[in-house]
Amino acid sequence: MMCIEVVGLDPPCEKCSELLENTKKAVKVVGIEATVEKKWTLAPEIRKRYGLLLSPALIIEGMVVAQGKVFKTERIVALLKD
């Protein structure tokens, strides 16, 4: 099962919420088994593991693929297919 994390602020801002929804839609479009989790930017484990400077961020299988951007569903679908 693929692990996908959307890292952002808590409470979530509009951009963080949009990225989370786009990611969930992309998982459905591709038809893969994946967990999509929302994580807090300032959580110690997130800061230590990824050292993110901007939010929201999209992390697929432990690799940061977007930071400070809201990818559209189509772009996330392309990333998931690679």
Secondary structure, 3 states (H helix, E strand, C coil): CEEEEEEECCCCCHHHHHHHHHHHHHHHHHCCCEEEEEEECCCHHHHHHHCCCCCCEEEECCEEEEECCCCCHHHHHHHHHC
